[in-house]
Amino acid sequence: MSQGSTAVPTRREPTPDEFVAMQKSTEFQELRKAYRGFTFPVSVAFFAWYVFYVLVATFMPDTMAKPLLGMNVGIWLGILQFVTTFLITWAYVVYANKNIEPRAAHIREEMEG
């Protein structure tokens, strides 16, 4: 018993040669550049921030134990790790929606029809 069928548009399957050609295209290279232009610097910055946190926790436990605004410095830095993660995620979503997704959608439409 079907309640009515809705036709799902079929997409064309690109050939391997079409994938290679698209990969070499200027449009695809710009998409990669837009993606890497955000993700690489932000990933390096966050990793450096994380390593800083770990090194301070390891080699400066007295600093981490100092009271600050009702908690110790270590707890505040740990909370900031979470806050930073959420801010980076939010910034990436905004950036991707504006700079990556429209380009990717256009390439997908070109490839699949």
C-alpha positions as CSV (number, residue, x, y, z in Angstrom):
1,M,0.0,0.0,0.0
2,S,1.7,3.1,-1.2
3,Q,0.4,6.5,-0.3
4,G,1.4,8.1,-3.5
5,S,4.8,8.2,-5.0
6,T,7.0,11.2,-5.4
7,A,9.5,11.1,-8.2
8,V,13.0,11.5,-7.0
9,P,15.1,13.2,-9.7
10,T,17.9,11.0,-10.9
11,R,21.4,12.4,-11.1
12,R,23.8,11.5,-13.7
13,E,26.9,9.6,-12.5
14,P,30.0,11.5,-13.8
15,T,32.7,9.4,-15.4
16,P,36.2,9.1,-13.9
17,D,37.6,11.3,-16.6
18,E,35.1,14.0,-15.7
19,F,36.1,13.9,-12.1
20,V,39.8,14.3,-13.1
21,A,38.9,17.2,-15.4
22,M,36.9,18.9,-12.7
23,Q,39.8,18.4,-10.2
24,K,42.1,20.2,-12.5
25,S,39.7,23.0,-13.2
26,T,40.1,26.6,-11.9
27,E,36.7,26.4,-10.3
28,F,37.7,23.3,-8.2
29,Q,41.1,24.8,-7.3
30,E,39.4,28.0,-6.0
31,L,37.1,25.8,-3.9
32,R,40.1,24.0,-2.4
33,K,41.8,27.3,-1.8
34,A,38.7,28.7,0.0
35,Y,38.5,25.6,2.2
36,R,42.2,25.5,3.0
37,G,42.4,29.2,3.5
38,F,40.2,28.8,6.6
39,T,40.8,25.3,7.9
40,F,44.6,25.3,7.8
41,P,45.3,28.5,9.7
42,V,42.5,27.9,12.2
43,S,43.6,24.3,12.8
44,V,47.2,25.4,13.5
45,A,46.1,28.2,15.8
46,F,43.8,25.9,17.8
47,F,46.5,23.2,18.0
48,A,48.9,25.8,19.3
49,W,46.4,27.0,21.9
50,Y,45.8,23.4,23.0
51,V,49.5,22.6,23.3
52,F,49.9,25.8,25.3
53,Y,47.2,24.6,27.7
54,V,48.8,21.2,28.1
55,L,52.3,22.6,28.5
56,V,51.1,25.1,31.2
57,A,49.2,22.4,33.0
58,T,52.3,20.1,32.9
59,F,55.1,22.5,33.7
60,M,53.4,25.3,35.6
61,P,50.9,23.6,38.0
62,D,51.2,26.4,40.5
63,T,50.0,28.9,37.9
64,M,47.1,26.7,37.0
65,A,46.2,26.4,40.7
66,K,46.0,30.1,41.3
67,P,42.5,31.4,42.1
68,L,40.7,33.6,39.6
69,L,37.1,34.8,39.8
70,G,36.0,32.0,42.1
71,M,37.8,29.1,40.2
72,N,41.4,28.4,39.5
73,V,43.2,29.4,36.3
74,G,43.3,25.8,35.1
75,I,39.6,25.5,35.1
76,W,39.1,28.8,33.3
77,L,41.6,27.8,30.6
78,G,39.8,24.4,30.3
79,I,36.5,26.2,29.9
80,L,38.1,28.4,27.3
81,Q,39.1,25.3,25.3
82,F,35.5,24.4,25.0
83,V,34.4,27.9,24.2
84,T,37.1,28.2,21.5
85,T,35.9,24.9,20.0
86,F,32.4,26.1,19.7
87,L,33.5,29.5,18.3
88,I,35.6,27.9,15.7
89,T,32.7,25.6,14.7
90,W,30.3,28.5,14.5
91,A,32.9,30.6,12.4
92,Y,33.5,27.6,10.1
93,V,29.7,27.1,9.5
94,V,29.3,30.8,8.7
95,Y,32.4,30.8,6.4
96,A,31.4,27.5,4.7
97,N,27.9,28.7,4.0
98,K,29.2,31.8,2.4
99,N,32.4,30.7,0.7
100,I,32.5,26.9,0.3
101,E,29.0,25.5,-0.1
102,P,27.8,27.7,-3.0
103,R,30.9,26.7,-5.0
104,A,30.6,23.0,-4.0
105,A,26.9,23.1,-5.0
106,H,27.7,24.6,-8.4
107,I,30.4,22.0,-9.1
108,R,28.0,19.2,-8.0
109,E,25.3,20.6,-10.3
110,E,27.8,20.7,-13.2
111,M,29.0,17.2,-12.6
112,E,25.6,15.5,-11.9
113,G,23.3,17.7,-14.0
